Amino acid sequence: MSGVKISNAIKKYESVQVIHGVDLDVEDGEFCVFVGPSGCGKSTLLRMIAGLEETTGGTIQIGDRDVTHADPAERGIAMVFQTYALYPHMTVEQNMGFGLKMNGVEKDVIKQKVRDASQILKLDDYLDRKPKALSGGQRQRVAIGRAIVRGPEVFLFDEPLSNLDAELRVEMRVELARLHKEIGATMIYVTHDQVEAMTLADKIVVLRAGIVEQVGSPMKLYKDPDNKFVAGFIGSPGMNFLNATVASKAVKIPAFGDRQVSTSADLSKAGTDISVGVRPQHLTIDPTGSDLSVNLVEHLGGVTYVYLDAGTGERIIVETNADEDVLEIGTKVSVSFEAENMMLFDAKTEKRVR
C-alpha cells in the first residue's frame, strides 16, 4: 500500500478555476474522507488523483511515484463509483474477476483472488448469481470486491452509498469500516454526508469552493473548528449561530434578550460584530423564560429536537431528553448554556476567535 501526497494542485476548465492550490498528505493505510457541499470540488479532486481529470498545476504522488500526468491504469488505484456499473449478463464471480481477465491474469490466480475478496465481503453465497438477483447493498459489495481483487495501492470511493436507502447506508458504513480495518489499505472517500465522514474517517478534509478549509480527525474538527463554515458543517444537527456584539470581555446576544456572556477569548482580535456558536446539545430550555417561541418539536425516540424562533430571524435548535415534558408550539421559553460551550467567530472573516 502507499500514501498520497498532493502539492499545490490546481484544476481549471478554460478560464474557470475549480481547485485552488490544494496541499494534502494522506498517510499509508489511512482512511481519508473529502467532505463538503455540492460543487465544492471534492469529486473533481478525487478524479484528479485517479487520473480521470487532468491536473492543470501542481503535483500528485502515490507512494514515491509522481503520477501527475500518468494514465489511470498506471497509478495503482482502484475506484468505486456511485453507480455499481456491473455487467448484467455476468455472474458475481465473473464481474469481480473481469478486470484481471482483461489483463491476462491466469484463471487459477483470478479464482483465488475472487474467493479471497468474497470471503472478506461475505459474498460466498452469491458468486453464481447475476446482478439482478442482488440487493443494492450486495451489488455495491460486488463493486468493492472488483476493486479489491486488483490489489491496488489506493482505493478511491466516489459517494458509493448515495443510491442506497437509509438502512443499507448504515449497514454499508459498518462494512466499509470493517473492510478498512481488515485489509489496512489507503482509502480516500468522497461524500456530502458529514455523518458518513464522522463515522468512517481517520482524517477529514473539509472543502468549500475548491479550497481546503480544514484537515483533521473527526473529533478535532467537531471540537475545535477553525472557522464558522467547518463548525456549521461538522455535527448533526448543525451548530446554532447567533448574531452578537462585543462588550468589553463579554458578548451581548440580542436573540437572548441582550444577555451578556463573559468569555476568555481574545475579543481584541474581532470586530464590533461577532457570531456566537453553540451546539444543540449544549443548550438547556428554561420554561419560565419568554425570549423565544417554540416553532416545531421533533421526536426521534432517543432524543427530541426543539426548534425555537428568536424573533430576530434566527432559528435555534435545542436537543433535549425525549422523556422531558412536551412543549407545545407557540410556547414561550428561554435557553441557557455554559460559557465554555460557546464558540466565537468574527462576523466578517468567519474565522474563529480564540
Secondary structure, 3 states (H helix, E strand, C coil): CCCEEEEEEEEEECCEEEEEEEEEEECCCCEEEEECCCCCCHHHHHHHHHCCCCCCEEEEEECCEECCCCCHHHCCEEEECCCCCCCCCCCHHHHHHHHHHHCCCCHHHHHHHHHHHHHHCCCHHHCCCCHHHCCHHHHHHHHHHHHHCCCCCEEEEECCCCCCCHHHHHHHHHHHHHHHHHHCCEEEEEECCHHHHHHHCCEEEEEECCEEEEEECHHHHHHCCCEHHHHHHCCCCCCEEEEEEEECCEEEEHHHCCEEEECCCCHHHCCCEEEEEECHHHCEEECCCCCEEEEEEEECCCEEEEEEECCCCCEEEEEEECCCCCCCCCCEEEEECCHHHCEEEECCCCEEEC
